[in-house]
Structures are given as C-alpha cells and as structure tokens.
Amino acid sequence: MKCGVMKDDQIKKLGKRIKELRKQKGLTQFDLASFINKDQQALQRIETGKVNPSYYYLVLLCRGLDITMEDMF
C-alpha cells in the first residue's frame, strides 16, 4: 500500500470518528462549527475526509465535543 493511500484512509477514518462523536452529543455540523467559531463547510470537509485537520482544529473539536484527545482516537 502506498503511503498516500494509507494517509487518505486514516484521514477518512478520523473524519468518521469526529462525525460519530458529534452525533453522540446530539449536535449538527452547524451547531458544533458555531460553538468552535468555524464554518460548517470546513467541518463537513473534515468529516468526509477531504481535509486533514490541524492539531489546533482537533483541539477545538475536542473542546466543542467536551472530550479528551484520547477520546477522539
């Protein structure tokens, strides 16, 4: 497996996990994005695995979801 393919798979897996956690909290993409002062479209791109989120964005998501970074992974 090529490194780029593995990276893409991991980004998609992370996006699915973020979506799962958001839904467990009963939040829409708009709700969570608004809470962390980001736009809904950016969150959508992360959840669908189209964008690799920065560490800072992950920290914001954890705060918005009231979880630890360990819970994210």
MARLO-675506 format. One record per residue (C-alpha): residue in three letters; y, z, x. Coordinates in steps of 0.05 Angstrom, whole numbers, plus 5000, padded with zeros to 4 digits. Example, Ala and Ser with C-alpha at 12.3 -4.5 7.8 and 13.67 -1.06 7.14 Angstrom:
BEGIN
ALA491051565246
SER497951435273
END
This chain:
BEGIN
MET500050005000
LYS506849825026
CYS511850385038
GLY516950064989
VAL511850044933
MET509950774945
LYS517350964945
ASP518450594879
ASP512450944848
GLN515051624869
ILE521951474841
LYS518851274774
LYS514551894774
LEU520652334786
GLY524351984730
LYS518652114682
ARG518652844702
ILE526052914690
LYS525352594621
GLU519553054605
LEU523453674625
ARG529653434586
LYS525553324523
GLN522154004531
LYS529154314529
GLY530753914465
LEU536353524498
THR538352804491
GLN540452394551
PHE547552444526
ASP547153204519
LEU544553304589
ALA549252794621
SER555253114586
PHE553153804608
ILE552953604682
ASN559153154676
LYS555452504689
ASP554751884645
GLN548751764601
GLN547451074632
ALA546551384701
LEU541551884674
GLN537851324638
ARG537250934703
ILE534351544738
GLU529351694683
THR526950974683
GLY526050974759
LYS531450454772
VAL535550924815
ASN533651424869
PRO537752044853
SER541352404908
TYR539653124926
TYR546353344895
TYR544652984830
LEU537853334828
VAL541354004838
LEU545953844779
LEU539953644736
CYS536454304753
ARG542654694733
GLY543354284669
LEU536054394652
ASP536255124674
ILE530355034721
THR529055114795
MET528054534843
GLU520754754847
ASP520054654771
MET522653944780
PHE516853774825
END
